[in-house]
Amino acid sequence: MTEILLFHHAGGLTAGVKAFAQTLRDAGHTVHTPDLFEGRTFATVEEGVAFREEVGREVLMRRALAAAEGLPAEIVYAGMSMGCMAATALLLDRPGALGAVYLYGAVDPAWFEAEWAAGVPAQSHQTEDDPWREAEGDEGFAARVPGSESYLYPGSGHLFADPGSADFDQAAADLATQRVLAFLDAVDQRS
């Protein structure tokens, strides 16, 4: 099965993030969930973003790089919201990536002044009216990630698949999870 490096959202390594990782594990995948916030969790995205700014993006990226050390090159990078940037940075820097999964965001590789590796599939999952959604990122993802899949779900919740979030939407979470599992199965069959 597929090995996955999953980076959490601005809430930190919450019970909801851990539950999603466990769902992937229950399907037979190996999932690594580094804690970039070193045990801190936050009830709102705004509080987590403020903490991210306090700690600094460079520190968080060093933690993300450290989390990837010792892992195989042939891995799927996954990110949730804030974690999408760390996942993308590693995917673009480390040859051999098998794919990318983005929950609550989409990343334009041009933000890194890089080109997406040929043959590396990617999926993005967001709600239609998410106030944190960036049209520029969506457009760049669609234009510069060949064969990318972008899924939009009804609603405006940001962390719609995290059961510990006020944004949680069971129907959207179930559908997103089904799509992620199908994506991972397809990656596994290719590798």
N, C-alpha and C positions, 0 to 999 in steps of 0.2 A: 504494500500500500504506500501511499504518499507521505513524505515527511514535510511538515509545515512549520514555519516560524511565524507566529502570530503576535503582532504588536497591539497592545491595548489602546483604548480611547482615552480622552482627557479625564475620565472618571477614575482612571487607574486600573489595576488588575482586580476588578470587581468580581463579585460572585457571578454576575451575568456573563462576563468575559470568560470566566472559568467554566461556566456551564456550557457555553458555545464550544469551547475547546474540548470539553468532555463529550459532547455530541459527535464531534469529528473523530475523537478517539474510539467511541463506541462503534463507529462505522469502519474501524480498522486502521485509521491513520495515526501516525506519530505526530504529536503536536507539542511544540515548545512555546511556552508563554512567559517570556522574560518580563520582569517587573521594572520598568523604566523609572517608576516613581518610588522605588525602594520601600514598599509597604503603605504608602499614602494612597488613600482613595478619597473621592469627592462626590458629593451628592448632585452637583450641577456641572455642566460643561464649562460654564463661565469660571467656576472656582478652579477647575482643573487647568484651564487655559492660563489663568493667572499664576498658578503654581508652575506650569511649564515655562512661563516667561521669567519667573523668579529663579528657577534652576538654570535656565538657559538651554537653548536648542543644541548648542555644541556639546554640553554635558550629556544630554539625552542621546545624541547621536553616538557619542563614545560608548555609552551603555548598550546601545543597539548593536554596534560593531562587536563589542565584547560578547554579546549574546550569540552572535553568529560564529564566533571562533570555535573551531572543532566540529562544526556541523558540515555535512556534505555539501558540495556545490550544487548537486541536483536536488533542489528543494523548492517548495512553493512558498513565496513570501505573501503574507496576509497582514492587512492592517485594518484597524477600526478607527475611522475619523483621523485624529492626530497620528495614530500609528501607521496610516497610509504613507506618510512621508518617509518614515524610517524604512518601511518595507520596500518602497521604491528606490531609495538611495542604495540599499543593499543589493537589490535586484540589478540595478544598473552598474554597480561596481564589481559584483562577483559573477564571473562567467558561469554558465551551467544552469541558471534558473529554469525551473519547469513551468512556472506560471505565477500569476498574481491574483489575489482576491482582495477586493476593497469593499468593506462595509462602511456606510455612512460617508462616502467620499469617492472622488476619482482624481487621479493625479496625471498631469500633463508632463511627459518626460522632458519637454523643452524647459521646464522650470529648473532642471538640473543641467541644462545645456548638453543633453545627451539624446541619443537615438535608442529607441526600444529595440531589443535584440529580436532578430527575425525568428519567427516560429514560437515565440513565447506567448501563450494565451493569457488573457486577463478578463476579469469580471468586475463590475462595479454595481453596488446596490445602494439606492438612496430613495427617500420619499420625494414626491413631486414638489412639495412646497416647503422643504426643509430650509429654515432660515440660515443654516450654515453652508448650504450648497453653493458652490461657486460655478457659475456658468462658464467662465473661462477654463476652469479645470475640466469640466465635462466636455467642452468642445475640443480641447487639446487631446484629451484621452481618446475621444472618438476618432480624431484626425491622425494622431501619431502613434496609436497602438493598433497595429494591423490585426483585424479580426476580433477586436475587443467586443465584449458584450456589456451593455449598460442596461440595468433594470431599474425602472422607476415604480414605486409603490404609492398608492393613494395615501394622502395625509401630509402632515407637516412635522411629524416627530423626527428628531435627529437620530437618537439611539433606539430606533424602532424595534430592533431585535434583541435588546437587552432587557430581560424581565425585571431587573432591578431599577429600571429607568421609568420616569413618569411618561416617557415617549413610547413605551412598549405597546406594540400592536401584534397580537397573537397571530392573526391571519397573515400579515405581511412577514412576520418572523418565520413562520412555518414555510412559506413559499420561498423566501430567501435561502433558508437552510436547505431545502430540497434542491435548489439551483446550485448552491455551493457544493453539495455532496455529488451531484451529477457532474459538475465541472471537475472535481477532484478524481472521480472515477475515470473520466475521459483522459485526464493527465496521466493517471496510473496506467491506463491501457497503452498510451503512447510511449511511455518510458520503459 
